């Protein structure tokens, strides 16, 4: 057995940017965080409705949220698994809205988490508050425009416009580019079986779409692909607005009207990203924003702000402009050809300066794009009541405007100056296998400043997650989110977890294994993995750093054990997780998407295997650019980028083990660097406080005892 370093001792740089209160570290009982009497009654009512017991951490969190909302301040709360953080912020938010006639926006990382709040947590909180105050408050969901059925499109209003911009481009000058079939090939390139499957899927979707009362994609039949959903949905830029004959019945408009009348609006981080970008304002006016799963915010905002630029995009815009008879189409088509040649001559890489040929194509495309957009706007604003033909053109014009506007925004953001000064990250790729159309991608280097300037300075802010502290400090993630840029400095609170991690789980540090290399794991690694899985009798979740290693683990375990072994990619994730839940001896081996969000409580997951510390790939363009920026500022790119990235994923992966107060098990990290490297202390201090040991025999014996307890 080894001792975990004290939480305040780290090797990563720390910043004096937080006022931290860590009750779990100090051992006190959340002194100073006392809920108001009304909030305490609401907490008691919620606990009663749940049939559970009060949790001190939840009460402390609710009190801190209550105080922050009324003061208009900033708060970051780490609330470990089992705290009940959703109620910890929903109850004080509802009471705040009731008494201050205010609105609070709650943002989550994914649509799935958004759905969980709106269908499970929020109704309970509303009922608890109503039991205490007699007032029923409204909670509504707000999603992106494309998450709803467009009735105009469903009824043929956009017929023909899809072919011009988003479907086939058999006459594109780039249709012969190797590997570009996914983007440019016509229906003839698809197999009959694929087309039949698509037709059947679309038929099911249309049947549902004509019956639905909400138009919400989450309520659509299972198995509907993004390609099929595109047949009945569109973006807000493609909407014809007041000219739509279905405006009074519109699902999108209805959802926004409901949000405008609600006290609590539940949305997702993609919408926060749109708001931070400042080009759209999708959020209703509000006094406070609560960010759940805040550890994911910065990357999701960066993803939302990322763009792409390719020859086919230019060609599509040229074709749309020509079909509508506006100027600029010939110039755009010519630049599409020039860009196609330029990109073919470039290597896949990140560019610290924009290639001269790309810069020239960009500059020459700007003027015809603006000209075409001006004429399209004039067409869209013209009187469309005179003929049915003109009314039919409204949808086609809207789709064309959306495509040209998106491309113009990309080109105006992707300037040679912003690339040269590092503000914009620019790279080229031909896809994972290198056989797709070459495309340029851009992403902003800094999202912290955008968040601080557009959101943090205007609202009370609560950021919460089970993983907000890395290396024992809030500083790394606060820095990424831009909260430390605020004045006054945000308050921070760690309410811990009601779980007894040191009694429920073991952290196995495989000090004796050789440090991993870039190649195949050695035989001793696979021997240890098999020993652990056999001792547990299955119930193992394998988290691997690459798909190749996950597949290799599946092969080894199938060869050397009789346990049911599943590997990510062999079926849908939902099906694989379902199979594991139903068989306590089943094992699931996978990669990145399993590190976060997979919930396998009870005996179904009693062993979590991690093959190596999940450092980011150094050649990733965004990681590479962030490292360069840190080095230019005189910092340590390893500490501030690579190590914090690894710590966050490692904490999330370790969190897959204990999902309830009765769970038991082992997290086995088969990377000796966690025990031996100087930075290991920082990583260990980022993890839930499981009982640590380096003794493999102790771990194997514990797993065998657990196996005997499995029904």
C-alpha positions as CSV (number, residue, x, y, z in Angstrom):
1,X,0.0,0.0,0.0
2,X,1.2,3.5,-0.8
3,X,0.0,6.9,0.4
4,X,-1.7,9.3,-1.9
5,X,0.0,12.7,-1.7
6,X,-1.8,15.4,0.2
7,X,-4.4,17.2,-2.0
8,X,-2.7,20.5,-1.7
9,X,0.7,19.1,-2.9
10,X,1.0,19.2,-6.7
11,X,3.6,19.5,-9.3
12,X,1.4,21.5,-11.7
13,X,1.4,25.3,-11.7
14,X,-1.2,26.8,-9.5
15,X,-2.7,30.2,-9.7
16,X,-3.9,32.6,-7.0
17,X,-7.3,33.0,-8.7
18,X,-9.7,31.2,-6.4
19,X,-11.3,31.6,-3.1
20,X,-11.5,27.9,-2.2
21,X,-13.6,26.2,0.5
22,X,-13.0,22.5,0.5
23,X,-15.1,21.0,3.3
24,X,-14.2,17.4,2.4
25,X,-10.5,18.2,2.7
26,X,-10.7,20.1,5.9
27,X,-13.2,17.7,7.5
28,X,-15.6,20.4,8.6
29,X,-19.4,20.3,8.2
30,X,-19.8,23.0,5.5
31,X,-19.7,25.8,8.0
32,X,-21.1,29.0,6.4
33,X,-23.2,27.2,3.9
34,X,-26.6,27.0,5.6
35,X,-29.7,27.0,3.3
36,X,-32.5,29.5,4.0
37,X,-35.5,28.1,5.9
38,X,-37.5,28.0,2.7
39,X,-34.8,26.3,0.8
40,X,-34.3,23.8,3.6
41,X,-38.0,23.0,3.4
42,X,-37.8,22.5,-0.3
43,X,-34.8,20.1,0.1
44,X,-36.8,18.2,2.7
45,X,-39.8,18.0,0.4
46,X,-37.6,16.7,-2.5
47,X,-36.0,14.1,-0.3
48,X,-39.4,13.0,0.8
49,X,-40.6,12.7,-2.7
50,X,-37.6,10.6,-3.6
51,X,-37.9,8.4,-0.6
52,X,-34.2,9.1,0.3
53,X,-32.3,10.8,3.0
54,X,-30.7,14.2,3.3
55,X,-27.2,14.7,2.0
56,X,-25.1,17.4,3.7
57,X,-23.1,18.0,0.5
58,X,-26.3,18.7,-1.4
59,X,-27.6,21.1,1.2
60,X,-24.2,23.0,1.3
61,X,-24.2,23.2,-2.5
62,X,-27.8,24.5,-2.6
63,X,-27.0,27.1,0.0
64,X,-24.0,28.3,-1.9
65,X,-26.0,28.5,-5.2
66,X,-28.7,30.4,-3.3
67,X,-26.3,32.9,-2.1
68,X,-24.6,33.3,-5.4
69,X,-27.8,33.8,-7.3
70,X,-29.0,36.6,-5.0
71,X,-25.6,38.3,-5.0
72,X,-25.1,38.1,-8.7
73,X,-21.7,36.5,-8.2
74,X,-19.7,33.6,-9.6
75,X,-19.4,30.1,-8.1
76,X,-17.7,26.8,-9.1
77,X,-18.9,23.7,-7.2
78,X,-17.3,20.3,-7.4
79,X,-20.1,17.8,-6.5
80,X,-19.0,14.2,-6.6
81,X,-21.1,11.3,-7.8
82,X,-24.1,10.7,-5.5
83,X,-24.3,14.3,-4.3
84,X,-27.5,15.0,-6.2
85,X,-26.2,18.1,-7.8
86,X,-29.2,18.6,-10.1
87,X,-31.5,19.2,-7.2
88,X,-28.6,21.1,-5.5
89,X,-29.0,23.9,-8.2
90,X,-32.6,23.4,-9.4
91,X,-34.2,24.1,-6.0
92,X,-32.4,27.4,-5.2
93,X,-32.8,28.4,-8.8
94,X,-36.6,27.9,-8.7
95,X,-37.0,29.8,-5.5
96,X,-34.8,32.6,-6.8
97,X,-36.9,32.9,-9.9
98,X,-40.1,32.9,-7.8
99,X,-39.0,35.7,-5.5
100,X,-37.0,37.9,-7.9
101,X,-39.2,37.5,-11.0
102,X,-36.1,36.3,-12.8
103,X,-35.1,33.6,-15.3
104,X,-32.3,31.1,-15.0
105,X,-30.7,29.2,-17.9
106,X,-29.3,25.8,-17.2
107,X,-26.9,24.3,-19.7
108,X,-25.7,20.6,-19.9
109,X,-23.1,18.9,-22.0
110,X,-25.3,16.8,-24.1
111,X,-28.9,16.4,-25.3
112,X,-29.2,13.2,-23.3
113,X,-28.3,15.0,-20.1
114,X,-30.7,17.8,-21.1
115,X,-33.4,15.2,-21.5
116,X,-32.7,13.7,-18.1
117,X,-33.1,17.1,-16.3
118,X,-36.3,18.0,-18.1
119,X,-38.0,14.6,-17.7
120,X,-36.7,13.5,-14.3
121,X,-35.0,16.1,-12.1
122,X,-36.9,19.3,-12.9
123,X,-40.4,17.9,-12.4
124,X,-39.4,16.6,-8.9
125,X,-37.9,20.0,-8.0
126,X,-40.9,21.9,-9.3
127,X,-43.2,19.7,-7.2
128,X,-41.1,20.1,-4.1
129,X,-41.1,23.9,-4.5
130,X,-44.8,23.9,-5.1
131,X,-45.4,21.8,-1.9
132,X,-43.5,24.5,0.1
133,X,-44.6,27.7,-1.6
134,X,-47.9,26.9,-3.3
135,X,-46.5,28.2,-6.6
136,X,-45.9,26.1,-9.7
137,X,-43.1,27.3,-11.8
138,X,-42.4,26.5,-15.5
139,X,-39.3,24.7,-16.8
140,X,-38.9,24.4,-20.5
141,X,-36.3,22.9,-22.8
142,X,-34.5,24.9,-25.5
143,X,-32.6,23.1,-28.3
144,X,-31.1,24.0,-31.6
145,X,-33.4,24.8,-34.5
146,X,-32.4,21.7,-36.4
147,X,-33.6,19.4,-33.5
148,X,-37.2,19.9,-34.6
149,X,-39.3,18.9,-37.6
150,X,-39.8,21.7,-40.1
151,X,-43.5,21.5,-41.2
152,X,-42.8,23.5,-44.3
153,X,-40.1,21.1,-45.4
154,X,-42.2,18.1,-44.4
155,X,-44.9,19.3,-46.7
156,X,-42.7,19.9,-49.8
157,X,-41.8,23.5,-49.2
158,X,-38.1,22.9,-49.7
159,X,-38.4,20.4,-52.6
160,X,-35.4,20.8,-54.9
161,X,-33.3,23.0,-52.6
162,X,-31.5,20.1,-51.0
163,X,-30.2,18.8,-54.3
164,X,-28.6,22.1,-55.0
165,X,-26.7,22.4,-51.8
166,X,-26.5,19.4,-49.6
167,X,-27.2,16.2,-51.6
168,X,-25.5,15.0,-54.9
169,X,-23.0,16.9,-57.0
170,X,-22.3,14.6,-59.9
171,X,-21.3,17.5,-62.1
172,X,-18.9,18.9,-59.5
173,X,-15.3,19.3,-60.9
174,X,-14.2,17.4,-57.8
175,X,-16.3,14.3,-58.1
176,X,-13.3,12.4,-59.3
177,X,-11.1,13.1,-56.3
178,X,-10.1,9.9,-54.7
179,X,-12.1,9.1,-51.6
180,X,-14.5,12.0,-52.0
181,X,-17.5,9.9,-52.8
182,X,-19.1,10.5,-49.4
183,X,-19.4,14.1,-50.2
184,X,-19.8,14.1,-54.0
185,X,-20.9,10.8,-55.3
186,X,-24.5,10.5,-56.6
187,X,-27.0,7.8,-55.7
188,X,-25.6,5.5,-58.3
189,X,-22.5,5.1,-56.2
190,X,-24.5,3.7,-53.3
191,X,-25.5,0.1,-53.0
192,X,-29.1,-1.0,-53.5
193,X,-29.1,-2.3,-50.0
194,X,-28.0,1.1,-48.6
195,X,-30.7,2.9,-50.6
196,X,-33.4,0.5,-49.5
197,X,-32.4,0.9,-45.9
198,X,-32.4,4.7,-46.2
199,X,-35.8,4.6,-47.9
200,X,-37.3,2.4,-45.2
201,X,-35.8,4.6,-42.5
202,X,-37.1,7.8,-44.1
203,X,-40.6,6.3,-44.5
204,X,-40.7,5.6,-40.7
205,X,-39.5,9.1,-40.0
206,X,-42.1,10.7,-42.2
207,X,-44.9,8.6,-40.7
208,X,-43.8,9.8,-37.2
209,X,-43.3,13.4,-38.3
210,X,-46.9,13.6,-39.6
211,X,-48.3,12.4,-36.2
212,X,-46.0,14.2,-33.7
213,X,-47.2,17.0,-31.5
214,X,-43.8,18.3,-30.6
215,X,-41.6,17.6,-33.6
216,X,-38.7,16.9,-31.1
217,X,-36.0,14.6,-32.5
218,X,-35.7,12.9,-29.1
219,X,-39.2,11.5,-29.6
220,X,-38.5,10.2,-33.0
221,X,-38.2,6.4,-33.7
222,X,-34.9,4.8,-32.7
223,X,-32.3,4.3,-35.4
224,X,-32.9,7.5,-37.4
225,X,-29.6,8.6,-38.8
226,X,-28.5,12.2,-39.2
227,X,-28.9,11.9,-43.0
228,X,-32.5,10.8,-42.7
229,X,-33.2,13.5,-40.1
230,X,-31.9,16.1,-42.5
231,X,-34.9,15.3,-44.8
232,X,-37.3,16.9,-42.3
233,X,-35.2,19.5,-40.5
234,X,-33.2,22.6,-41.2
235,X,-31.1,25.3,-39.5
236,X,-32.4,28.6,-38.3
237,X,-30.6,30.4,-41.2
238,X,-32.5,28.3,-43.7
239,X,-35.9,29.2,-42.3
240,X,-38.1,31.5,-44.4
241,X,-39.4,33.2,-41.3
242,X,-42.7,35.1,-41.5
243,X,-43.2,33.9,-45.1
244,X,-43.7,30.3,-44.0
245,X,-47.2,29.1,-44.4
246,X,-46.8,26.9,-41.3
247,X,-45.5,29.7,-39.1
248,X,-48.5,29.5,-36.7
249,X,-47.9,25.8,-36.2
250,X,-44.1,25.8,-36.2
251,X,-42.5,23.5,-33.6
252,X,-39.3,25.7,-33.5
253,X,-41.2,28.9,-32.8
254,X,-43.4,27.1,-30.3
255,X,-40.4,25.9,-28.4
256,X,-38.9,29.3,-28.2
257,X,-42.2,30.9,-27.2
258,X,-42.4,28.4,-24.3
259,X,-38.8,29.1,-23.3
260,X,-39.6,32.8,-23.2
261,X,-42.4,32.2,-20.8
262,X,-40.5,29.8,-18.5
263,X,-38.6,30.6,-15.3
264,X,-36.1,27.9,-15.9
265,X,-34.8,27.1,-19.4
266,X,-32.7,24.0,-19.9
267,X,-30.4,24.0,-22.9
268,X,-27.0,22.6,-23.8
269,X,-23.4,23.7,-24.2
270,X,-23.7,24.1,-28.0
271,X,-26.2,26.9,-27.5
272,X,-23.8,28.5,-25.0
273,X,-21.2,28.4,-27.7
274,X,-23.5,30.2,-30.2
275,X,-24.2,32.8,-27.6
276,X,-20.5,33.2,-26.8
277,X,-19.7,33.6,-30.5
278,X,-22.0,36.6,-30.7
279,X,-23.2,35.8,-34.2
280,X,-26.5,34.4,-32.9
281,X,-28.4,35.0,-29.7
282,X,-30.3,31.8,-29.1
283,X,-30.7,32.2,-25.3
284,X,-33.6,34.1,-23.9
285,X,-32.8,37.1,-21.6
286,X,-31.9,35.8,-18.1
287,X,-30.3,36.9,-14.9
288,X,-28.2,33.8,-14.2
289,X,-26.6,30.8,-16.0
290,X,-25.9,27.5,-14.4
291,X,-23.3,25.3,-16.3
292,X,-23.7,21.6,-15.4
293,X,-20.9,19.2,-16.6
294,X,-18.8,22.4,-16.7
295,X,-15.6,20.4,-17.3
296,X,-16.8,19.9,-20.9
297,X,-17.8,23.5,-21.6
298,X,-14.6,24.9,-23.2
299,X,-14.1,22.1,-25.7
300,X,-17.8,22.0,-26.7
301,X,-17.7,25.8,-27.2
302,X,-14.5,25.4,-29.3
303,X,-16.2,22.7,-31.3
304,X,-19.3,24.9,-31.9
305,X,-17.0,27.6,-33.2
306,X,-15.0,25.4,-35.5
307,X,-15.5,25.7,-39.3
308,X,-14.5,24.0,-42.5
309,X,-13.6,25.2,-46.0
310,X,-13.3,23.0,-49.1
311,X,-13.5,23.2,-52.9
312,X,-16.8,21.4,-52.9
313,X,-18.3,24.0,-50.5
314,X,-17.3,26.8,-52.9
315,X,-18.7,24.8,-55.8
316,X,-22.0,24.2,-54.0
317,X,-22.3,27.9,-53.3
318,X,-21.5,28.7,-57.0
319,X,-24.1,26.3,-58.2
320,X,-26.8,27.7,-55.8
321,X,-26.0,31.2,-56.9
322,X,-26.2,30.2,-60.6
323,X,-29.5,28.4,-60.1
324,X,-31.1,31.6,-58.6
325,X,-29.7,33.9,-61.3
326,X,-27.5,36.1,-59.0
327,X,-24.1,37.5,-59.7
328,X,-20.9,35.9,-58.6
329,X,-21.5,32.3,-59.5
330,X,-18.9,32.2,-62.3
331,X,-16.2,33.7,-60.0
332,X,-17.0,31.3,-57.2
333,X,-16.9,28.3,-59.6
334,X,-13.5,29.5,-60.8
335,X,-12.2,29.9,-57.2
336,X,-13.5,26.4,-56.4
337,X,-11.4,24.9,-59.1
338,X,-8.3,26.9,-57.9
339,X,-8.9,25.9,-54.3
340,X,-9.3,22.3,-55.3
341,X,-5.9,22.3,-57.0
342,X,-4.3,24.3,-54.1
343,X,-5.5,21.8,-51.4
344,X,-4.4,18.8,-53.4
345,X,-0.9,20.2,-53.4
346,X,-0.8,20.6,-49.6
347,X,0.2,18.1,-47.0
348,X,-2.1,17.2,-44.1
349,X,-0.8,19.4,-41.3
350,X,-1.4,22.5,-39.1
351,X,-0.4,25.8,-40.7
352,X,1.1,28.6,-38.6
353,X,0.7,30.8,-41.7
354,X,-2.0,30.5,-44.3
355,X,-0.7,29.0,-47.6
356,X,-0.4,31.7,-50.3
357,X,-2.6,29.8,-52.7
358,X,-5.4,29.4,-50.1
359,X,-5.1,33.1,-49.1
360,X,-5.5,34.1,-52.7
361,X,-8.6,31.9,-53.2
362,X,-10.1,33.2,-50.0
363,X,-9.5,36.9,-51.0
364,X,-10.9,36.4,-54.5
365,X,-14.0,34.5,-53.2
366,X,-15.0,37.2,-50.7
367,X,-16.3,39.8,-53.2
368,X,-18.5,37.4,-55.3
369,X,-19.8,35.9,-52.1
370,X,-20.9,39.3,-50.8
371,X,-22.4,40.3,-54.1
372,X,-24.4,37.0,-54.3
373,X,-25.6,37.5,-50.8
374,X,-26.7,41.1,-51.4
375,X,-28.7,40.0,-54.4
376,X,-30.2,37.0,-52.6
377,X,-31.2,39.3,-49.7
378,X,-32.9,41.6,-52.2
379,X,-34.8,38.6,-53.7
380,X,-35.8,37.4,-50.3
381,X,-37.1,40.9,-49.4
382,X,-39.1,41.3,-52.6
383,X,-42.8,41.0,-52.6
384,X,-43.5,37.2,-52.9
385,X,-47.2,37.4,-53.0
386,X,-47.6,37.9,-56.7
387,X,-47.1,34.4,-57.9
388,X,-46.9,31.0,-56.5
389,X,-43.6,30.4,-58.3
390,X,-42.0,33.3,-56.3
391,X,-43.3,31.8,-53.1
392,X,-41.8,28.5,-54.0
393,X,-38.5,30.2,-54.5
394,X,-38.5,31.5,-50.9
395,X,-37.2,28.2,-49.5
396,X,-34.6,27.8,-52.2
397,X,-33.4,31.4,-51.5
398,X,-33.2,30.8,-47.8
399,X,-31.2,27.6,-48.1
400,X,-28.8,29.3,-50.5
401,X,-28.4,32.3,-48.2
402,X,-27.7,30.0,-45.3
403,X,-24.9,28.2,-47.2
404,X,-23.4,31.4,-48.5
405,X,-23.6,33.2,-45.2
406,X,-21.9,30.3,-43.4
407,X,-19.1,30.3,-45.9
408,X,-18.7,34.0,-45.7
409,X,-18.5,33.8,-41.9
410,X,-15.8,31.2,-42.2
411,X,-13.7,33.2,-44.6
412,X,-14.1,36.4,-42.5
413,X,-12.9,34.5,-39.4
414,X,-10.2,32.6,-41.2
415,X,-7.9,35.6,-42.0
416,X,-4.2,35.3,-42.8
417,X,-3.6,37.7,-39.8
418,X,-5.6,35.6,-37.3
419,X,-3.7,32.4,-38.4
420,X,-0.3,34.1,-38.2
421,X,-0.9,35.6,-34.7
422,X,-2.3,32.2,-33.4
423,X,-5.8,33.4,-32.8
424,X,-7.2,30.9,-35.4
425,X,-6.0,27.3,-35.6
426,X,-5.9,26.2,-39.3
427,X,-5.2,22.7,-40.5
428,X,-5.8,20.4,-43.5
429,X,-6.9,16.8,-43.4
430,X,-8.0,14.2,-45.9
431,X,-9.8,12.1,-43.2
432,X,-8.6,9.3,-41.0
433,X,-7.6,7.1,-43.9
434,X,-6.3,10.0,-46.0
435,X,-8.6,9.2,-48.9
436,X,-11.3,11.9,-48.6
437,X,-11.6,15.3,-50.2
438,X,-8.9,17.6,-48.7
439,X,-10.6,20.1,-46.3
440,X,-9.3,23.0,-44.3
441,X,-10.6,23.3,-40.7
442,X,-10.4,26.2,-38.3
443,X,-10.9,26.5,-34.6
444,X,-10.4,29.4,-32.2
445,X,-7.4,29.0,-29.9
446,X,-9.1,31.0,-27.1
447,X,-12.6,30.4,-25.9
448,X,-12.0,31.6,-22.3
449,X,-12.0,35.2,-23.4
450,X,-15.2,34.8,-25.5
451,X,-17.0,33.2,-22.6
452,X,-15.8,35.9,-20.1
453,X,-16.7,38.8,-22.4
454,X,-20.0,37.6,-23.7
455,X,-21.5,35.7,-20.7
456,X,-19.6,35.8,-17.4
457,X,-19.6,39.5,-17.1
458,X,-23.4,39.8,-17.7
459,X,-24.9,37.2,-15.4
460,X,-24.6,35.4,-12.1
461,X,-22.7,32.2,-12.9
462,X,-22.7,28.7,-11.3
463,X,-20.4,26.1,-12.8
464,X,-20.6,22.6,-11.5
465,X,-19.4,19.1,-12.2
466,X,-18.2,15.9,-10.5
467,X,-14.8,16.8,-11.9
468,X,-13.8,20.5,-11.5
469,X,-10.6,20.0,-9.5
470,X,-7.5,18.7,-11.1
471,X,-4.4,18.1,-9.0
472,X,-6.4,19.3,-6.0
473,X,-7.1,22.7,-7.4
474,X,-9.9,24.4,-9.4
475,X,-7.3,26.6,-11.2
476,X,-6.8,24.5,-14.5
477,X,-10.4,24.2,-15.5
478,X,-11.3,27.7,-14.2
479,X,-8.6,29.0,-16.5
480,X,-9.9,27.0,-19.5
481,X,-13.5,28.4,-18.9
482,X,-12.3,32.0,-18.5
483,X,-13.9,32.3,-15.0
484,X,-10.6,33.5,-13.5
485,X,-10.8,36.5,-15.8
486,X,-13.7,37.9,-13.9
487,X,-13.8,40.4,-11.1
488,X,-14.5,39.7,-8.3
489,X,-12.8,36.3,-8.3
490,X,-15.2,33.4,-8.3
491,X,-15.8,31.4,-5.1
492,X,-15.1,27.7,-5.2
493,X,-16.6,24.9,-3.2
494,X,-16.0,21.1,-3.1
495,X,-18.8,19.3,-1.4
496,X,-17.2,15.9,-1.9
497,X,-19.4,12.8,-2.3
498,X,-21.6,10.8,0.0
499,X,-19.7,7.7,-1.2
500,X,-17.0,6.2,1.0
501,X,-14.5,5.9,-1.8
502,X,-11.7,4.4,0.4
503,X,-14.0,1.7,1.6
504,X,-15.9,1.0,-1.6
505,X,-13.1,1.0,-4.1
506,X,-9.4,0.1,-4.6
507,X,-7.1,2.0,-6.9
508,X,-4.5,-0.5,-8.2
509,X,-1.2,1.2,-9.3
510,X,0.7,-1.4,-11.3
511,X,4.2,0.0,-10.4
512,X,6.0,-3.2,-11.5
513,X,4.8,-3.1,-15.1
514,X,7.1,-1.6,-17.7
515,X,6.1,2.0,-18.8
516,X,4.0,1.9,-22.0
517,X,5.6,2.7,-25.3
518,X,3.9,3.8,-28.5
519,X,3.8,0.2,-29.8
520,X,2.0,-2.9,-28.7
521,X,1.7,-3.7,-25.0
522,X,4.2,-6.4,-23.8
523,X,3.1,-9.9,-22.8
524,X,3.3,-9.1,-19.1
525,X,0.7,-6.4,-19.6
526,X,-1.8,-8.8,-21.2
527,X,-1.0,-11.5,-18.6
528,X,-1.9,-9.0,-15.8
529,X,-5.1,-7.9,-17.6
530,X,-6.3,-11.5,-18.0
531,X,-5.5,-12.2,-14.4
532,X,-7.6,-9.3,-13.2
533,X,-10.6,-10.1,-15.5
534,X,-10.6,-13.7,-14.5
535,X,-10.3,-12.8,-10.8
536,X,-13.4,-10.6,-11.1
537,X,-15.3,-13.1,-13.1
538,X,-16.0,-10.5,-15.7
539,X,-17.9,-7.3,-15.0
540,X,-15.0,-5.4,-16.5
541,X,-15.0,-2.1,-18.4
542,X,-11.8,-1.6,-20.3
543,X,-10.8,2.0,-21.2
544,X,-8.1,2.0,-23.8
545,X,-6.1,4.8,-25.4
546,X,-6.7,3.6,-28.9
547,X,-9.2,1.5,-30.9
548,X,-6.4,-0.8,-31.9
549,X,-5.6,-1.6,-28.2
550,X,-9.3,-2.1,-27.4
551,X,-9.7,-4.6,-30.2
552,X,-6.5,-6.4,-29.2
553,X,-7.8,-6.6,-25.6
554,X,-11.0,-8.2,-27.0
555,X,-8.9,-10.8,-29.0
556,X,-6.7,-11.7,-26.0
557,X,-9.7,-12.1,-23.6
558,X,-11.6,-14.2,-26.0
559,X,-8.6,-16.4,-26.6
560,X,-7.8,-16.9,-22.9
561,X,-11.1,-16.7,-21.0
562,X,-14.6,-18.1,-21.4
563,X,-16.3,-14.8,-20.5
564,X,-18.6,-12.9,-22.8
565,X,-16.4,-10.2,-24.3
566,X,-17.7,-7.2,-26.2
567,X,-15.7,-4.6,-28.1
568,X,-16.8,-1.1,-29.0
569,X,-17.9,-0.8,-32.6
570,X,-19.3,-4.3,-32.8
571,X,-22.8,-3.0,-32.1
572,X,-24.3,0.3,-31.1
573,X,-23.1,1.7,-27.8
574,X,-26.6,1.5,-26.4
575,X,-26.9,-2.2,-27.2
576,X,-23.4,-3.0,-25.8
577,X,-24.1,-1.2,-22.5
578,X,-27.5,-2.9,-22.3
579,X,-25.9,-6.3,-22.8
580,X,-23.4,-5.6,-20.1
581,X,-26.1,-4.5,-17.6
582,X,-28.0,-7.7,-18.2
583,X,-25.0,-10.1,-17.7
584,X,-22.8,-9.7,-14.7
585,X,-20.0,-11.7,-16.3
586,X,-19.9,-9.6,-19.5
587,X,-16.9,-7.4,-20.3
588,X,-16.8,-4.3,-22.6
589,X,-13.6,-3.0,-24.1
590,X,-13.6,0.4,-25.7
591,X,-12.1,3.8,-26.2
592,X,-12.8,7.5,-25.7
593,X,-16.6,7.5,-25.6
594,X,-16.6,5.0,-22.8
595,X,-14.5,7.2,-20.5
596,X,-17.4,9.6,-19.8
597,X,-21.1,9.2,-19.4
598,X,-21.4,5.4,-19.2
599,X,-23.5,4.4,-16.2
600,X,-23.1,0.8,-15.0
601,X,-24.2,0.6,-11.4
602,X,-24.0,-2.5,-9.2
603,X,-22.3,-5.7,-10.0
604,X,-22.3,-5.0,-13.7
605,X,-19.1,-3.0,-13.4
606,X,-16.8,-4.1,-10.6
607,X,-13.5,-3.7,-12.5
608,X,-12.4,-0.7,-14.5
609,X,-9.2,-1.3,-16.6
610,X,-7.2,1.7,-17.9
611,X,-4.3,0.7,-20.1
612,X,-2.3,4.0,-20.0
613,X,-2.5,7.6,-18.9
614,X,-4.7,9.3,-21.5
615,X,-2.3,12.0,-22.6
616,X,-3.6,13.8,-25.8
617,X,-2.1,13.0,-29.2
618,X,0.7,15.6,-29.7
619,X,0.0,15.9,-33.4
620,X,-3.7,16.9,-32.8
621,X,-3.8,20.4,-34.4
622,X,-5.7,22.0,-31.5
623,X,-3.5,20.4,-28.8
624,X,-0.4,21.4,-30.8
625,X,-1.6,25.0,-31.1
626,X,-2.5,25.3,-27.4
627,X,1.0,23.9,-26.5
628,X,2.7,26.4,-28.7
629,X,0.7,29.3,-27.1
630,X,1.6,28.2,-23.6
631,X,5.3,27.9,-24.5
632,X,5.2,31.4,-26.1
633,X,3.8,32.7,-22.8
634,X,6.7,31.1,-20.9
635,X,4.6,28.3,-19.4
636,X,5.0,24.5,-19.4
637,X,2.9,23.1,-22.2
638,X,3.1,19.6,-20.6
639,X,1.8,20.8,-17.3
640,X,-0.9,23.2,-18.6
641,X,-2.2,21.3,-21.6
642,X,-1.2,17.6,-21.7
643,X,-1.3,16.9,-18.0
644,X,-4.6,18.6,-17.3
645,X,-6.1,16.9,-20.3
646,X,-5.0,13.5,-19.0
647,X,-6.0,14.3,-15.4
648,X,-9.6,15.2,-16.5
649,X,-10.0,12.0,-18.6
650,X,-8.4,9.8,-15.9
651,X,-10.8,11.3,-13.3
652,X,-13.8,10.7,-15.6
653,X,-12.7,7.1,-16.3
654,X,-12.1,6.3,-12.7
655,X,-15.6,7.7,-12.0
656,X,-17.2,4.9,-14.0
657,X,-16.6,2.5,-11.0
658,X,-18.8,3.7,-8.2
659,X,-22.2,4.8,-9.3
660,X,-24.1,4.2,-6.1
661,X,-23.5,3.9,-2.3
662,X,-23.5,0.1,-2.5
663,X,-21.1,-0.3,-5.4
664,X,-17.8,-2.0,-4.8
665,X,-14.8,-2.6,-7.1
666,X,-11.3,-1.9,-8.4
667,X,-9.9,0.6,-10.8
668,X,-6.7,-0.9,-12.2
669,X,-4.4,1.6,-14.0
670,X,-1.9,-0.6,-15.8
671,X,0.5,2.3,-16.5
672,X,3.3,2.3,-14.0
673,X,3.9,6.1,-14.6
674,X,1.0,6.9,-12.3
675,X,3.0,5.5,-9.4
676,X,6.5,6.3,-10.5
677,X,6.5,9.6,-12.5
678,X,7.0,12.9,-10.8
679,X,3.7,14.1,-12.2
680,X,1.9,11.0,-10.8
681,X,1.0,13.0,-7.7
682,X,-0.9,15.6,-9.6
683,X,-2.8,12.9,-11.4
684,X,-3.6,10.9,-8.3
685,X,-4.8,14.0,-6.5
686,X,-7.3,14.5,-9.4
687,X,-9.0,11.1,-8.8
688,X,-11.7,10.1,-6.4
689,X,-10.1,9.1,-3.1
690,X,-10.1,5.3,-3.6
691,X,-7.9,3.1,-1.4
692,X,-4.5,2.8,-3.2
693,X,-2.3,-0.2,-3.4
694,X,0.5,-1.5,-5.6
695,X,0.1,-5.1,-4.4
696,X,-1.4,-7.2,-7.2
697,X,-2.2,-10.1,-4.9
698,X,-4.3,-7.8,-2.6
699,X,-6.2,-6.7,-5.7
700,X,-6.7,-10.2,-7.1
701,X,-8.0,-11.5,-3.7
702,X,-10.4,-8.6,-3.4
703,X,-11.8,-9.2,-6.9
704,X,-12.3,-12.9,-6.1
705,X,-14.2,-12.0,-3.0
706,X,-16.4,-9.7,-5.1
707,X,-17.0,-12.4,-7.7
708,X,-18.4,-14.7,-5.0
709,X,-20.9,-12.0,-4.0
710,X,-22.3,-11.8,-7.6
711,X,-25.7,-13.5,-7.8
